[in-house]
Amino acid sequence: MKNLTMFLLLIMSFQVYAFESMPNDTVTLTTYNAVPGQTDDTPDITASGFKLDLINPFKHKIIAVSRDLLKIYSYGDKVRITGTKIYDGIYYIEDTMAKRWVKRIDILININGYHTRLEQIIITKI
C-alpha cells in the first residue's frame, strides 16, 4: 500500500510539472472569416495547406498566429486558449497572420460568428 501511495504521488507531481512546463504566451485575440478580404485569394486553404470547409470553417478549430509566435509554435500544434469565455478551448495552428501583427492570434469563425478583439488571452501548447 505504501508503494502504491508513493507511486501515485510521483505520477501526480509529474503531471503538474509537465503542464506547468508547457509553453504559454499572453496574446491579443481577434477573429476572422475565410473570405478574400480577410485572407489571400485562396480563402479555403490555410498557410499550412489545410483545406477548409467554407460552409462551417469554425468546426476545424483553427487559429492563425502572428509570425513571431511561429518561432515558438508550429503548424499543426494543438493549443489551449483561455481567458475569452466565448472562445476558450482547444485549437490547431494552421494559418499565419499578416506581417504587421505581433503577439496576436486570430480565430477562424463562421461568417455569422461573433467578432471580437480581446487582450491578455493565454495560449498554451498541449
PyRosetta script that sets phi, psi and omega in degrees:
from pyrosetta import init, pose_from_sequence

init()
pose = pose_from_sequence("MKNLTMFLLLIMSFQVYAFESMPNDTVTLTTYNAVPGQTDDTPDITASGFKLDLINPFKHKIIAVSRDLLKIYSYGDKVRITGTKIYDGIYYIEDTMAKRWVKRIDILININGYHTRLEQIIITKI")
pose.set_psi(1, -40.5)
pose.set_omega(1, 179.8)
pose.set_phi(2, -63.7)
pose.set_psi(2, -39.6)
pose.set_omega(2, 178.9)
pose.set_phi(3, -64.7)
pose.set_psi(3, -39.6)
pose.set_omega(3, 178.9)
pose.set_phi(4, -64.5)
pose.set_psi(4, -42.6)
pose.set_omega(4, 178.7)
pose.set_phi(5, -62.2)
pose.set_psi(5, -44.6)
pose.set_omega(5, 179.0)
pose.set_phi(6, -62.6)
pose.set_psi(6, -41.9)
pose.set_omega(6, 179.5)
pose.set_phi(7, -62.1)
pose.set_psi(7, -45.7)
pose.set_omega(7, -179.9)
pose.set_phi(8, -64.0)
pose.set_psi(8, -40.2)
pose.set_omega(8, 177.2)
pose.set_phi(9, -62.9)
pose.set_psi(9, -40.6)
pose.set_omega(9, 178.4)
pose.set_phi(10, -62.9)
pose.set_psi(10, -46.0)
pose.set_omega(10, 179.8)
pose.set_phi(11, -62.4)
pose.set_psi(11, -45.1)
pose.set_omega(11, -178.9)
pose.set_phi(12, -64.2)
pose.set_psi(12, -40.2)
pose.set_omega(12, -179.7)
pose.set_phi(13, -68.7)
pose.set_psi(13, -35.2)
pose.set_omega(13, 176.9)
pose.set_phi(14, -64.6)
pose.set_psi(14, -42.7)
pose.set_omega(14, -179.6)
pose.set_phi(15, -62.3)
pose.set_psi(15, -42.0)
pose.set_omega(15, 178.5)
pose.set_phi(16, -63.9)
pose.set_psi(16, -45.4)
pose.set_omega(16, 179.8)
pose.set_phi(17, -62.7)
pose.set_psi(17, -43.8)
pose.set_omega(17, -178.0)
pose.set_phi(18, -62.6)
pose.set_psi(18, -41.8)
pose.set_omega(18, -179.9)
pose.set_phi(19, -66.9)
pose.set_psi(19, -43.1)
pose.set_omega(19, -178.0)
pose.set_phi(20, -68.1)
pose.set_psi(20, -26.1)
pose.set_omega(20, -176.4)
pose.set_phi(21, -86.8)
pose.set_psi(21, -4.5)
pose.set_omega(21, 178.6)
pose.set_phi(22, -68.8)
pose.set_psi(22, 141.6)
pose.set_omega(22, 178.8)
pose.set_phi(23, -62.2)
pose.set_psi(23, 136.7)
pose.set_omega(23, 171.9)
pose.set_phi(24, -143.4)
pose.set_psi(24, 154.5)
pose.set_omega(24, -177.7)
pose.set_phi(25, -140.9)
pose.set_psi(25, 151.0)
pose.set_omega(25, 172.9)
pose.set_phi(26, -97.3)
pose.set_psi(26, 125.2)
pose.set_omega(26, -172.7)
pose.set_phi(27, -135.7)
pose.set_psi(27, 171.2)
pose.set_omega(27, 168.1)
pose.set_phi(28, -95.3)
pose.set_psi(28, 136.3)
pose.set_omega(28, 179.5)
pose.set_phi(29, -111.0)
pose.set_psi(29, 133.8)
pose.set_omega(29, 171.4)
pose.set_phi(30, -130.9)
pose.set_psi(30, 175.1)
pose.set_omega(30, 179.5)
pose.set_phi(31, -124.4)
pose.set_psi(31, 156.4)
pose.set_omega(31, 176.8)
pose.set_phi(32, -147.2)
pose.set_psi(32, 163.3)
pose.set_omega(32, 177.4)
pose.set_phi(33, -112.5)
pose.set_psi(33, 155.5)
pose.set_omega(33, 178.4)
pose.set_phi(34, -86.3)
pose.set_psi(34, 72.1)
pose.set_omega(34, 178.3)
pose.set_phi(35, -133.3)
pose.set_psi(35, 151.9)
pose.set_omega(35, -176.1)
pose.set_phi(36, -53.7)
pose.set_psi(36, -34.7)
pose.set_omega(36, 179.7)
pose.set_phi(37, -67.8)
pose.set_psi(37, -18.8)
pose.set_omega(37, -178.3)
pose.set_phi(38, -115.8)
pose.set_psi(38, -1.9)
pose.set_omega(38, 178.6)
pose.set_phi(39, -135.2)
pose.set_psi(39, -165.9)
pose.set_omega(39, 172.5)
pose.set_phi(40, -83.6)
pose.set_psi(40, -160.5)
pose.set_omega(40, -177.3)
pose.set_phi(41, -82.2)
pose.set_psi(41, 5.1)
pose.set_omega(41, 174.7)
pose.set_phi(42, -125.9)
pose.set_psi(42, 73.7)
pose.set_omega(42, -175.0)
pose.set_phi(43, -65.9)
pose.set_psi(43, -14.7)
pose.set_omega(43, -179.7)
pose.set_phi(44, -89.7)
pose.set_psi(44, 0.9)
pose.set_omega(44, 179.3)
pose.set_phi(45, -129.1)
pose.set_psi(45, 126.7)
pose.set_omega(45, 179.8)
pose.set_phi(46, -81.7)
pose.set_psi(46, 173.8)
pose.set_omega(46, 179.8)
pose.set_phi(47, -60.5)
pose.set_psi(47, -28.3)
pose.set_omega(47, 179.8)
pose.set_phi(48, -82.7)
pose.set_psi(48, -8.4)
pose.set_omega(48, -177.6)
pose.set_phi(49, 97.0)
pose.set_psi(49, 3.2)
pose.set_omega(49, 179.2)
pose.set_phi(50, -67.9)
pose.set_psi(50, 131.5)
pose.set_omega(50, -179.5)
pose.set_phi(51, -90.8)
pose.set_psi(51, 122.0)
pose.set_omega(51, -176.8)
pose.set_phi(52, -91.3)
pose.set_psi(52, 149.6)
pose.set_omega(52, 166.2)
pose.set_phi(53, -87.0)
pose.set_psi(53, 107.1)
pose.set_omega(53, -175.6)
pose.set_phi(54, -72.2)
pose.set_psi(54, -15.8)
pose.set_omega(54, 176.3)
pose.set_phi(55, -72.1)
pose.set_psi(55, -38.7)
pose.set_omega(55, -178.6)
pose.set_phi(56, -142.4)
pose.set_psi(56, 68.3)
pose.set_omega(56, -176.5)
pose.set_phi(57, -66.0)
pose.set_psi(57, -26.0)
pose.set_omega(57, -178.8)
pose.set_phi(58, -63.0)
pose.set_psi(58, -25.3)
pose.set_omega(58, -178.9)
pose.set_phi(59, -61.5)
pose.set_psi(59, -23.3)
pose.set_omega(59, -179.7)
pose.set_phi(60, -76.4)
pose.set_psi(60, -18.5)
pose.set_omega(60, -179.3)
pose.set_phi(61, 56.9)
pose.set_psi(61, 55.5)
pose.set_omega(61, -175.9)
pose.set_phi(62, -105.8)
pose.set_psi(62, 142.2)
pose.set_omega(62, 170.4)
pose.set_phi(63, -125.7)
pose.set_psi(63, 153.2)
pose.set_omega(63, 169.2)
pose.set_phi(64, -102.5)
pose.set_psi(64, 147.3)
pose.set_omega(64, 178.8)
pose.set_phi(65, -124.2)
pose.set_psi(65, 152.5)
pose.set_omega(65, 175.2)
pose.set_phi(66, -66.8)
pose.set_psi(66, 157.5)
pose.set_omega(66, -173.0)
pose.set_phi(67, -63.7)
pose.set_psi(67, -29.5)
pose.set_omega(67, 176.7)
pose.set_phi(68, -64.9)
pose.set_psi(68, -33.1)
pose.set_omega(68, 178.9)
pose.set_phi(69, -73.4)
pose.set_psi(69, -20.5)
pose.set_omega(69, 176.4)
pose.set_phi(70, -69.8)
pose.set_psi(70, -8.9)
pose.set_omega(70, 173.3)
pose.set_phi(71, -79.7)
pose.set_psi(71, -18.7)
pose.set_omega(71, -179.0)
pose.set_phi(72, -106.0)
pose.set_psi(72, -41.8)
pose.set_omega(72, -177.6)
pose.set_phi(73, -110.8)
pose.set_psi(73, 160.5)
pose.set_omega(73, 179.9)
pose.set_phi(74, -127.1)
pose.set_psi(74, 161.7)
pose.set_omega(74, 174.2)
pose.set_phi(75, -57.3)
pose.set_psi(75, 137.2)
pose.set_omega(75, 179.9)
pose.set_phi(76, 91.4)
pose.set_psi(76, -12.5)
pose.set_omega(76, 178.8)
pose.set_phi(77, -62.1)
pose.set_psi(77, 141.4)
pose.set_omega(77, 176.3)
pose.set_phi(78, -95.6)
pose.set_psi(78, 127.3)
pose.set_omega(78, -176.9)
pose.set_phi(79, -131.5)
pose.set_psi(79, 155.1)
pose.set_omega(79, 174.2)
pose.set_phi(80, -107.0)
pose.set_psi(80, 131.9)
pose.set_omega(80, 176.4)
pose.set_phi(81, -110.0)
pose.set_psi(81, 128.4)
pose.set_omega(81, 178.9)
pose.set_phi(82, -133.7)
pose.set_psi(82, 154.9)
pose.set_omega(82, 177.5)
pose.set_phi(83, 102.2)
pose.set_psi(83, 4.6)
pose.set_omega(83, -177.9)
pose.set_phi(84, -102.9)
pose.set_psi(84, -23.6)
pose.set_omega(84, -170.6)
pose.set_phi(85, 69.1)
pose.set_psi(85, -65.3)
pose.set_omega(85, -175.7)
pose.set_phi(86, -71.1)
pose.set_psi(86, -35.5)
pose.set_omega(86, -176.2)
pose.set_phi(87, -113.2)
pose.set_psi(87, 13.9)
pose.set_omega(87, 175.8)
pose.set_phi(88, -60.0)
pose.set_psi(88, 140.9)
pose.set_omega(88, 177.8)
pose.set_phi(89, 153.5)
pose.set_psi(89, -167.9)
pose.set_omega(89, -178.6)
pose.set_phi(90, -99.0)
pose.set_psi(90, 132.4)
pose.set_omega(90, -179.3)
pose.set_phi(91, -136.2)
pose.set_psi(91, 168.4)
pose.set_omega(91, 178.6)
pose.set_phi(92, -121.4)
pose.set_psi(92, 135.2)
pose.set_omega(92, 178.0)
pose.set_phi(93, -82.3)
pose.set_psi(93, 114.6)
pose.set_omega(93, -178.9)
pose.set_phi(94, -135.6)
pose.set_psi(94, 1.2)
pose.set_omega(94, -175.3)
pose.set_phi(95, -143.4)
pose.set_psi(95, 163.5)
pose.set_omega(95, -178.3)
pose.set_phi(96, -123.7)
pose.set_psi(96, 143.2)
pose.set_omega(96, 178.2)
pose.set_phi(97, -88.1)
pose.set_psi(97, 170.1)
pose.set_omega(97, 177.9)
pose.set_phi(98, -61.8)
pose.set_psi(98, 155.2)
pose.set_omega(98, -175.8)
pose.set_phi(99, -57.4)
pose.set_psi(99, -28.4)
pose.set_omega(99, -174.3)
pose.set_phi(100, -70.1)
pose.set_psi(100, -16.0)
pose.set_omega(100, -175.5)
pose.set_phi(101, -91.8)
pose.set_psi(101, 143.1)
pose.set_omega(101, 178.5)
pose.set_phi(102, -135.3)
pose.set_psi(102, 140.3)
pose.set_omega(102, 178.9)
pose.set_phi(103, 51.9)
pose.set_psi(103, 50.8)
pose.set_omega(103, -175.4)
pose.set_phi(104, -140.5)
pose.set_psi(104, 144.8)
pose.set_omega(104, 172.1)
pose.set_phi(105, -125.3)
pose.set_psi(105, 153.7)
pose.set_omega(105, -176.9)
pose.set_phi(106, -131.1)
pose.set_psi(106, 119.2)
pose.set_omega(106, 179.7)
pose.set_phi(107, -90.4)
pose.set_psi(107, 129.4)
pose.set_omega(107, 176.6)
pose.set_phi(108, -76.8)
pose.set_psi(108, 120.5)
pose.set_omega(108, -179.6)
pose.set_phi(109, -123.5)
pose.set_psi(109, 168.2)
pose.set_omega(109, 177.0)
pose.set_phi(110, -71.6)
pose.set_psi(110, 161.3)
pose.set_omega(110, -178.3)
pose.set_phi(111, -53.4)
pose.set_psi(111, -40.0)
pose.set_omega(111, -177.8)
pose.set_phi(112, -92.4)
pose.set_psi(112, 12.5)
pose.set_omega(112, -178.0)
pose.set_phi(113, -73.6)
pose.set_psi(113, 169.4)
pose.set_omega(113, -177.6)
pose.set_phi(114, -85.4)
pose.set_psi(114, 112.4)
pose.set_omega(114, 178.5)
pose.set_phi(115, -81.7)
pose.set_psi(115, 140.2)
pose.set_omega(115, -179.0)
pose.set_phi(116, -154.2)
pose.set_psi(116, 167.0)
pose.set_omega(116, 171.2)
pose.set_phi(117, -137.8)
pose.set_psi(117, 119.5)
pose.set_omega(117, -175.8)
pose.set_phi(118, -128.0)
pose.set_psi(118, 141.5)
pose.set_omega(118, 178.9)
pose.set_phi(119, -100.9)
pose.set_psi(119, 162.7)
pose.set_omega(119, 173.5)
pose.set_phi(120, 58.4)
pose.set_psi(120, 42.2)
pose.set_omega(120, 178.2)
pose.set_phi(121, -93.8)
pose.set_psi(121, 140.7)
pose.set_omega(121, -178.6)
pose.set_phi(122, -100.4)
pose.set_psi(122, 128.8)
pose.set_omega(122, 172.9)
pose.set_phi(123, -116.3)
pose.set_psi(123, 128.8)
pose.set_omega(123, -177.0)
pose.set_phi(124, -129.3)
pose.set_psi(124, 128.5)
pose.set_omega(124, 176.2)
pose.set_phi(125, -72.4)
pose.set_psi(125, 134.3)
pose.set_omega(125, 178.6)
pose.set_phi(126, -126.6)
pose.dump_pdb("model.pdb")
